[in-house]
Amino acid sequence: LLEEGLARGQGMAEARVLLAEILRNSGEVTRAKKLLAEALQIAPQLYEANLSMGLVSDMEGKHEESLKWLKKAVGIDHHRPEARLALGRLYAQLDNWGDAAREFEMALQAEPENPRLYSELGIAYLRHGLFEKAREAFISEMKLDPTAPEPLLRLAALEETMGNTETAIKLYHRALILDRKGRYTTDVEKILERLKSSR
Protein backbone atom coordinates (compact mmCIF):
# COMPACT_ATOMS: atom_id res chain seq x y z
CA LEU A 1 0.00 0.00 0.00
CA LEU A 2 2.86 2.36 0.84
CA GLU A 3 4.56 1.60 -2.50
CA GLU A 4 1.26 2.28 -4.29
CA GLY A 5 0.96 5.64 -2.57
CA LEU A 6 4.56 6.56 -3.43
CA ALA A 7 4.05 5.61 -7.08
CA ARG A 8 0.87 7.70 -7.22
CA GLY A 9 2.72 10.64 -5.60
CA GLN A 10 5.58 10.32 -8.09
CA GLY A 11 3.06 10.31 -10.95
CA MET A 12 1.35 13.43 -9.58
CA ALA A 13 4.73 15.17 -9.31
CA GLU A 14 5.66 14.20 -12.88
CA ALA A 15 2.31 15.48 -14.16
CA ARG A 16 2.94 18.83 -12.47
CA VAL A 17 6.40 19.05 -14.03
CA LEU A 18 4.97 18.33 -17.46
CA LEU A 19 2.36 21.06 -17.10
CA ALA A 20 4.98 23.43 -15.69
CA GLU A 21 7.14 22.81 -18.79
CA ILE A 22 4.24 23.82 -21.03
CA LEU A 23 3.65 26.95 -18.97
CA ARG A 24 7.38 27.81 -18.90
CA ASN A 25 7.64 27.45 -22.67
CA SER A 26 4.68 29.79 -23.11
CA GLY A 27 6.22 32.37 -20.76
CA GLU A 28 3.98 31.78 -17.76
CA VAL A 29 6.88 31.56 -15.34
CA THR A 30 5.00 32.33 -12.11
CA ARG A 31 2.42 29.57 -12.64
CA ALA A 32 5.14 27.16 -13.74
CA LYS A 33 7.17 27.87 -10.60
CA LYS A 34 4.14 27.25 -8.38
CA LEU A 35 3.53 23.85 -9.99
CA LEU A 36 7.20 22.95 -9.70
CA ALA A 37 7.21 23.87 -6.00
CA GLU A 38 4.27 21.50 -5.52
CA ALA A 39 6.05 18.75 -7.47
CA LEU A 40 9.17 19.19 -5.35
CA GLN A 41 7.13 18.91 -2.16
CA ILE A 42 5.80 15.57 -3.38
CA ALA A 43 9.08 14.28 -4.87
CA PRO A 44 12.11 16.39 -3.83
CA GLN A 45 14.55 14.08 -5.65
CA LEU A 46 12.76 14.20 -9.00
CA TYR A 47 15.43 15.14 -11.55
CA GLU A 48 13.03 16.82 -13.98
CA ALA A 49 11.47 19.00 -11.26
CA ASN A 50 14.87 20.26 -10.08
CA LEU A 51 16.02 20.86 -13.65
CA SER A 52 12.83 22.76 -14.52
CA MET A 53 13.04 24.84 -11.35
CA GLY A 54 16.58 25.80 -12.35
CA LEU A 55 15.43 26.81 -15.82
CA VAL A 56 12.50 28.82 -14.47
CA SER A 57 14.75 30.58 -11.95
CA ASP A 58 17.12 31.47 -14.76
CA MET A 59 14.21 32.93 -16.77
CA GLU A 60 13.46 35.13 -13.75
CA GLY A 61 17.08 36.29 -13.68
CA LYS A 62 17.67 34.58 -10.32
CA HIS A 63 21.03 33.09 -11.21
CA GLU A 64 22.10 31.94 -7.73
CA GLU A 65 18.79 30.16 -7.26
CA SER A 66 19.10 28.64 -10.71
CA LEU A 67 22.61 27.38 -9.91
CA LYS A 68 21.31 25.74 -6.74
CA TRP A 69 18.55 23.83 -8.55
CA LEU A 70 20.67 22.82 -11.52
CA LYS A 71 23.47 21.57 -9.27
CA LYS A 72 20.90 19.58 -7.30
CA ALA A 73 19.60 18.02 -10.53
CA VAL A 74 23.17 17.07 -11.50
CA GLY A 75 23.62 15.55 -8.04
CA ILE A 76 20.48 13.47 -8.48
CA ASP A 77 21.58 12.02 -11.84
CA HIS A 78 25.01 13.12 -13.05
CA HIS A 79 24.80 10.89 -16.14
CA ARG A 80 22.00 12.86 -17.79
CA PRO A 81 23.16 15.77 -19.95
CA GLU A 82 20.22 18.22 -19.72
CA ALA A 83 21.09 19.77 -16.34
CA ARG A 84 24.79 19.90 -17.21
CA LEU A 85 23.96 21.67 -20.48
CA ALA A 86 21.72 24.17 -18.67
CA LEU A 87 24.40 24.67 -16.00
CA GLY A 88 27.04 25.25 -18.68
CA ARG A 89 24.83 27.82 -20.39
CA LEU A 90 24.20 29.57 -17.08
CA TYR A 91 27.93 29.70 -16.31
CA ALA A 92 28.45 31.12 -19.81
CA GLN A 93 25.84 33.84 -19.11
CA LEU A 94 27.82 34.68 -15.97
CA ASP A 95 31.10 34.82 -17.98
CA ASN A 96 32.43 31.85 -16.02
CA TRP A 97 33.85 30.14 -19.09
CA GLY A 98 36.01 27.59 -17.27
CA ASP A 99 33.04 26.12 -15.40
CA ALA A 100 30.91 26.37 -18.55
CA ALA A 101 33.48 24.31 -20.46
CA ARG A 102 33.63 21.71 -17.67
CA GLU A 103 29.84 21.24 -17.72
CA PHE A 104 29.74 20.97 -21.52
CA GLU A 105 32.55 18.38 -21.35
CA MET A 106 30.52 16.35 -18.85
CA ALA A 107 27.38 16.65 -21.00
CA LEU A 108 29.38 15.36 -23.98
CA GLN A 109 30.20 12.18 -22.07
CA ALA A 110 26.49 11.37 -22.17
CA GLU A 111 25.90 12.65 -25.73
CA PRO A 112 29.18 12.37 -27.68
CA GLU A 113 27.39 12.62 -31.04
CA ASN A 114 25.68 15.96 -30.34
CA PRO A 115 27.21 18.66 -32.59
CA ARG A 116 25.52 21.48 -30.66
CA LEU A 117 27.40 20.47 -27.50
CA TYR A 118 30.71 20.70 -29.38
CA SER A 119 29.69 24.16 -30.56
CA GLU A 120 28.95 25.35 -27.04
CA LEU A 121 32.13 23.73 -25.72
CA GLY A 122 34.19 25.36 -28.46
CA ILE A 123 32.76 28.78 -27.67
CA ALA A 124 33.48 28.27 -23.96
CA TYR A 125 37.07 27.27 -24.73
CA LEU A 126 37.45 30.24 -27.06
CA ARG A 127 36.14 32.68 -24.45
CA HIS A 128 38.44 31.05 -21.88
CA GLY A 129 41.42 31.61 -24.21
CA LEU A 130 41.97 27.93 -25.00
CA PHE A 131 42.23 28.29 -28.79
CA GLU A 132 43.61 24.82 -29.60
CA LYS A 133 40.87 23.14 -27.58
CA ALA A 134 38.30 25.40 -29.25
CA ARG A 135 39.65 24.33 -32.64
CA GLU A 136 39.31 20.64 -31.68
CA ALA A 137 35.71 21.18 -30.53
CA PHE A 138 34.74 23.04 -33.71
CA ILE A 139 36.36 20.37 -35.89
CA SER A 140 34.38 17.70 -34.01
CA GLU A 141 31.20 19.71 -34.54
CA MET A 142 32.00 20.02 -38.24
CA LYS A 143 32.56 16.26 -38.59
CA LEU A 144 29.21 15.53 -36.92
CA ASP A 145 27.33 18.12 -38.97
CA PRO A 146 29.20 18.27 -42.30
CA THR A 147 26.44 19.93 -44.33
CA ALA A 148 25.90 22.92 -42.03
CA PRO A 149 27.80 26.15 -42.69
CA GLU A 150 27.82 27.28 -39.04
CA PRO A 151 30.59 24.96 -37.80
CA LEU A 152 32.80 26.11 -40.69
CA LEU A 153 32.05 29.75 -39.89
CA ARG A 154 32.99 29.25 -36.24
CA LEU A 155 36.20 27.49 -37.20
CA ALA A 156 37.02 30.16 -39.82
CA ALA A 157 36.51 32.95 -37.28
CA LEU A 158 38.76 31.13 -34.82
CA GLU A 159 41.48 30.66 -37.45
CA GLU A 160 41.19 34.36 -38.30
CA THR A 161 41.54 35.25 -34.60
CA MET A 162 44.63 33.05 -34.38
CA GLY A 163 46.18 34.85 -37.39
CA ASN A 164 45.79 31.93 -39.81
CA THR A 165 44.39 34.07 -42.62
CA GLU A 166 44.82 31.60 -45.50
CA THR A 167 43.11 28.80 -43.55
CA ALA A 168 40.31 31.18 -42.55
CA ILE A 169 39.77 32.22 -46.18
CA LYS A 170 39.49 28.58 -47.31
CA LEU A 171 37.02 27.79 -44.53
CA TYR A 172 34.90 30.87 -45.31
CA HIS A 173 34.76 29.77 -48.97
CA ARG A 174 33.68 26.27 -47.96
CA ALA A 175 30.99 27.78 -45.70
CA LEU A 176 29.65 29.83 -48.62
CA ILE A 177 29.27 26.65 -50.66
CA LEU A 178 27.25 25.03 -47.86
CA ASP A 179 25.15 28.15 -47.27
CA ARG A 180 22.43 27.18 -49.74
CA LYS A 181 19.87 29.58 -48.27
CA GLY A 182 22.28 32.51 -48.47
CA ARG A 183 21.85 33.50 -44.82
CA TYR A 184 25.53 34.31 -44.37
CA THR A 185 26.57 35.22 -47.92
CA THR A 186 26.65 39.01 -47.57
CA ASP A 187 28.56 38.98 -44.26
CA VAL A 188 31.02 36.30 -45.35
CA GLU A 189 31.74 38.07 -48.65
CA LYS A 190 32.57 41.26 -46.69
CA ILE A 191 34.88 39.28 -44.39
CA LEU A 192 36.58 37.64 -47.38
CA GLU A 193 37.03 41.01 -49.09
CA ARG A 194 38.62 42.43 -45.91
CA LEU A 195 40.90 39.41 -45.44
CA LYS A 196 42.05 39.38 -49.07
CA SER A 197 42.78 43.12 -49.04
CA SER A 198 44.89 42.78 -45.89
CA ARG A 199 47.19 40.10 -47.39
Secondary structure as UniProt FT lines:
FT   HELIX           2..25
FT   TURN            26..27
FT   HELIX           29..42
FT   TURN            44..45
FT   HELIX           47..59
FT   TURN            60..61
FT   HELIX           63..76
FT   TURN            78..79
FT   HELIX           81..93
FT   TURN            94..95
FT   HELIX           97..110
FT   TURN            112..113
FT   HELIX           115..127
FT   TURN            128..129
FT   HELIX           131..144
FT   TURN            146..147
FT   HELIX           149..161
FT   TURN            162..163
FT   HELIX           165..178
FT   TURN            180..181
FT   HELIX           185..197
//
